[in-house]
Amino acid sequence: MPADLRGADLTKLFVEEFALCAVKPGETLVVLSEPGSRQDYVAASFAAGQIHGANVAALTMPGGSPAAVPSTLTGTAYGLSSIDANRPVIELLKAADFVVDLTLESLIHSPNVGEVLREGTRMLYVCEPPDVLARNLSKPEYKAEGQRNAAKMANAERMTITSPAGTNITAEIKDAHPGFQCGFTDDPGRWDHWPSQMVLCWPRPEQVQGTLVLDVNDVLFPFKQYIESPVTFTIKDGYISEIEGGHQARMLKDYLFANGDEAARFTSHMGWGLQRGTDWWSMAMYDRQSIMGMDARAERGNFLISTGPNRFTGRYTPFHLDIPMRSCSVTIDGTPITVDGRLVD
């Protein structure tokens, strides 16, 4: 029977990624997973950590999420509920130098992640299929590009977003906590996601006003759907007061307005994609339960707006939308950043 060499390919890929993450001999590396995680990724992470000389441990926690909606590789829900009350596990993650998060939903929206990162732990989330990881493997210079783009937000007062479909949003972004993702993490206390390359900020609710129009073939997460007919959001002081359109608008109204959770109806983070090598249509090529959809979220020149949780204001909710949009024009204090979905620089 021929040998299964997929593990060798994966290990090579993870070795390259861990080099970007500055994994060093003697560091403590924890591979965090749940029973439904990809076990080939657990093995590849374990092997890659050993190849880099790290002290490696694999930690498998009971599966399950407290989200009130289905949440498998959506990037929008809470992380593992089994971690919440398990102080020894949280202390272990805080003591690690590097954590590879292979859980189904990541810990990024979990209240625990901030506590772990504040101790200096680097954390990398990995979930996409192997070919998506390989196609979107970062390069060292992507970090500097993310920093440059985040600096544009840090020194600005206002972001405006328009589109041919009718979007017209204004966001005051002074002190809006600009950040970036570059697909790897080599700084203490930093979370990142492989693959991802984007910039984003978290304006306070009262700083966001206007009309958001989702056009045909924009993408709707966590539903993992392409928009079929325009959907219009009316936003006042960051609050989504009305949603109009076809059947997807009715679905969104149920999702955001029928759940009894006021926090779900506010805008969250927003920004633009920088990722090279993405395929906007890749979501149509995979089973929905096998991908998170970072191709669309991070595509170079897109505009991404989200609703729901905002850790900077202490707002947590499992009802979180990520909406990548392709044909928007983004300006910062009147300077064009993207025009019709293409980066100016």
C-alpha positions in Angstrom: 0.0 0.0 0.0 1.5 3.4 -1.0 2.6 5.7 1.8 0.4 8.7 2.6 2.7 11.7 2.0 0.2 14.4 2.7 1.6 14.7 6.2 5.1 15.5 4.9 3.6 18.3 2.7 1.7 19.7 5.6 4.7 19.6 8.0 6.8 21.5 5.4 4.1 24.1 5.2 3.8 24.5 8.9 7.6 24.7 9.3 7.6 27.7 6.9 4.8 29.3 8.8 6.4 28.8 12.2 9.6 30.4 10.9 7.6 33.5 10.1 6.2 33.3 13.7 9.8 33.3 15.0 9.5 30.0 16.8 12.8 29.4 18.5 14.6 26.5 20.3 13.6 26.3 23.9 10.3 28.1 23.6 7.1 26.6 24.9 4.6 25.8 22.1 1.1 24.6 22.9 -1.1 23.1 20.1 -4.7 23.7 21.2 -7.5 21.7 19.6 -10.9 20.1 20.2 -12.1 16.6 19.1 -13.5 18.0 15.8 -10.2 19.8 14.9 -8.2 18.6 11.9 -5.9 16.0 13.4 -3.5 16.3 10.5 -3.0 20.0 11.5 -2.4 18.9 15.1 0.3 16.5 13.9 1.9 19.0 11.5 2.0 21.7 14.2 3.5 19.3 16.7 6.2 18.1 14.2 7.0 21.7 13.0 7.4 22.9 16.6 9.9 20.1 17.3 11.8 20.8 14.1 12.2 24.4 15.3 13.5 23.1 18.7 10.5 24.2 20.7 9.2 22.4 23.8 5.8 21.2 22.4 2.6 20.1 24.1 -0.7 19.1 22.5 -3.8 20.1 24.5 -7.2 18.8 23.4 -10.2 20.4 25.1 -13.9 19.2 25.0 -15.7 20.6 22.0 -18.6 22.9 22.0 -19.4 26.6 21.8 -21.9 28.7 23.8 -23.1 30.4 20.7 -26.8 30.5 20.2 -26.4 29.7 16.5 -24.5 27.1 14.6 -20.8 27.9 14.6 -18.4 25.8 12.7 -15.5 27.7 11.0 -17.5 30.9 10.8 -15.1 33.3 12.5 -18.0 35.0 14.1 -18.9 33.2 17.3 -17.4 32.6 20.7 -14.6 30.1 21.1 -14.6 27.0 23.2 -16.9 27.1 26.3 -14.8 24.4 27.9 -11.9 26.9 28.4 -14.0 29.5 30.2 -14.1 28.0 33.7 -10.9 26.0 33.4 -8.3 28.2 35.1 -5.4 25.7 34.9 -5.8 25.7 31.1 -5.9 29.4 30.9 -2.8 29.7 33.0 -1.1 27.2 30.8 -1.9 29.3 27.7 -0.6 32.4 29.5 2.6 30.6 30.4 3.3 29.5 26.8 5.4 31.5 24.3 3.3 30.4 21.3 -0.1 28.9 21.0 -1.4 27.3 17.7 -5.2 27.5 17.9 -6.7 24.8 15.8 -10.2 25.0 17.3 -13.2 25.1 15.1 -14.1 28.7 15.9 -11.0 30.2 17.3 -10.7 32.2 20.6 -10.6 35.6 19.0 -14.1 36.5 20.2 -13.7 34.8 23.6 -13.4 37.0 26.7 -10.4 34.9 27.7 -8.1 35.7 24.8 -7.2 39.2 26.1 -6.0 37.8 29.3 -3.8 35.3 27.5 -2.3 37.9 25.1 -1.6 40.4 27.9 0.9 37.8 29.3 2.9 38.0 26.1 1.7 34.8 24.5 1.8 34.8 20.7 -1.3 33.1 19.3 -1.9 31.9 15.7 -5.3 30.6 14.5 -5.3 28.1 11.6 -8.3 26.4 10.1 -8.5 26.8 6.3 -7.9 23.8 3.9 -4.3 23.1 3.0 -4.4 24.5 -0.5 -5.8 27.8 0.9 -3.0 27.9 3.5 -0.4 27.3 0.8 -1.8 29.7 -1.7 -1.9 32.5 0.9 1.3 31.8 2.8 2.6 35.2 4.0 6.0 36.8 3.4 7.9 38.8 5.9 7.3 42.1 4.2 3.5 41.7 4.6 3.8 42.8 8.2 5.4 46.1 7.3 2.6 46.7 4.7 0.0 46.0 7.4 1.7 48.4 9.8 1.8 51.2 7.1 -1.9 50.8 6.3 -2.8 50.7 10.0 -0.8 53.9 10.5 -3.1 55.6 7.9 -6.0 55.0 10.3 -4.0 55.9 13.4 -3.3 59.4 12.2 -6.7 60.1 10.7 -10.0 61.6 11.8 -12.6 60.2 9.3 -13.2 57.3 7.0 -15.8 57.4 4.3 -17.0 54.4 2.3 -19.1 54.7 -0.9 -20.0 52.3 -3.7 -21.9 52.3 -7.0 -24.7 50.3 -5.4 -25.4 53.2 -3.0 -23.3 52.7 0.1 -22.5 55.9 1.8 -20.9 55.5 5.3 -19.0 57.9 7.5 -17.0 56.7 10.5 -15.0 58.9 12.8 -11.9 56.9 13.5 -9.9 58.9 15.9 -8.9 56.6 18.8 -10.6 53.7 16.9 -7.8 51.2 17.8 -6.4 50.5 14.3 -4.8 47.1 13.8 -3.7 44.7 11.2 -3.4 41.0 10.4 -0.5 39.7 8.3 -0.8 36.0 8.5 1.8 35.4 11.2 2.7 36.5 14.7 6.2 37.2 15.8 5.6 39.9 18.5 4.8 39.0 22.1 1.1 39.3 23.0 -0.1 39.3 19.4 -2.9 37.3 17.8 -3.0 36.6 14.1 -4.7 34.3 11.6 -3.1 32.2 8.8 -4.1 33.1 6.1 -5.0 36.8 6.5 -3.7 40.2 5.5 -5.9 43.1 6.3 -6.3 46.3 8.3 -9.2 47.2 10.5 -10.4 49.5 13.3 -13.2 49.6 15.9 -15.0 52.9 15.8 -17.3 53.6 18.7 -21.0 53.2 17.8 -21.9 56.9 17.9 -19.1 57.5 15.3 -20.7 55.5 12.5 -23.5 56.9 10.3 -25.1 56.2 6.9 -26.4 53.7 4.4 -24.7 50.3 3.7 -25.8 48.6 0.5 -24.7 45.0 0.0 -24.5 44.4 -3.7 -24.8 41.2 -5.7 -21.9 38.8 -5.1 -20.8 40.5 -1.9 -20.4 37.9 0.8 -22.3 37.3 4.0 -20.7 35.5 6.9 -21.5 33.4 9.0 -24.0 32.3 6.4 -21.3 31.8 3.8 -23.6 33.1 1.1 -23.1 35.4 -1.9 -25.6 38.2 -1.9 -28.3 37.5 -4.6 -30.0 40.9 -4.6 -29.2 44.2 -2.9 -29.7 44.5 0.8 -29.7 47.9 2.5 -28.8 48.6 6.1 -29.7 52.0 7.7 -27.2 52.9 10.4 -27.5 55.7 12.9 -25.0 56.1 15.7 -23.6 52.7 14.9 -27.1 51.1 15.3 -28.7 49.1 12.5 -32.2 50.4 12.6 -33.6 48.9 9.4 -32.7 46.2 6.9 -34.5 46.2 3.5 -34.3 43.9 0.4 -35.1 40.4 -0.7 -35.1 37.1 1.2 -31.6 37.5 2.5 -32.7 40.8 4.1 -35.5 39.0 5.9 -33.0 36.4 7.1 -30.7 39.1 8.4 -33.6 40.8 10.2 -34.4 37.6 12.0 -30.8 37.0 12.8 -30.2 40.5 14.2 -33.6 41.6 15.5 -35.4 38.5 16.7 -32.7 37.2 19.1 -33.3 39.7 21.9 -29.6 40.8 21.9 -29.3 44.5 21.5 -25.5 44.2 21.1 -25.9 42.3 17.9 -27.3 45.3 16.1 -24.3 47.6 16.4 -21.4 48.0 14.0 -18.1 46.4 15.0 -14.8 46.6 13.1 -14.2 47.8 9.6 -11.3 48.1 7.2 -9.8 46.8 3.9 -8.1 43.7 2.6 -4.4 43.4 1.5 -4.1 39.7 0.8 -2.5 38.5 -2.4 -3.4 35.2 -4.0 -7.0 35.1 -2.9 -9.9 33.7 -4.9 -13.2 35.5 -4.2 -15.2 32.6 -5.7 -13.4 29.9 -3.7 -16.3 29.6 -1.2 -18.4 28.1 -4.1 -15.8 25.3 -4.5 -15.7 23.9 -1.0 -18.1 22.3 1.4 -19.3 25.1 3.7 -18.2 23.2 6.9 -14.6 22.9 5.7 -13.7 26.6 5.2 -13.9 29.9 7.1 -13.8 32.1 4.0 -10.6 34.1 4.4 -10.2 34.5 0.7 -13.2 36.9 0.6 -12.6 38.5 3.9 -9.0 39.5 3.1 -9.0 40.0 -0.6 -6.8 42.9 -1.7 -8.9 46.1 -2.1 -12.1 44.8 -0.5 -14.0 46.6 2.2 -14.9 44.5 5.3 -17.5 45.7 7.8 -18.7 43.7 10.8 -21.4 43.9 13.4 -21.7 42.7 17.0 -18.8 42.3 19.4 -16.3 45.0 20.2 -13.8 44.1 22.9 -12.7 47.7 23.2 -16.1 48.7 24.5 -16.7 45.5 26.4 -19.5 44.4 24.0 -19.7 40.6 23.5 -22.3 38.8 21.5 -22.4 35.5 19.5 -24.4 37.3 16.8 -21.6 38.6 14.6 -21.7 39.4 10.9 -18.6 39.8 8.6 -19.5 41.3 5.3 -16.7 41.6 2.6 -17.7 44.0 -0.2 -15.8 44.2 -3.5 -16.6 47.5 -5.3 -16.3 50.1 -2.5 -14.2 53.2 -2.5 -12.6 54.0 0.8 -11.1 57.4 1.7 -9.2 58.5 4.9 -9.5 62.2 5.5 -10.3 62.7 1.9 -7.3 60.7 0.6 -8.4 57.7 -1.6 -7.3 54.3 -0.2 -9.3 52.1 -2.5 -11.3 53.1 -5.7 -14.0 50.7 -6.8 -12.4 47.9 -4.9 -8.8 48.4 -6.0 -6.0 49.7 -3.8 -4.7 53.0 -4.9 -1.1 52.1 -4.1 
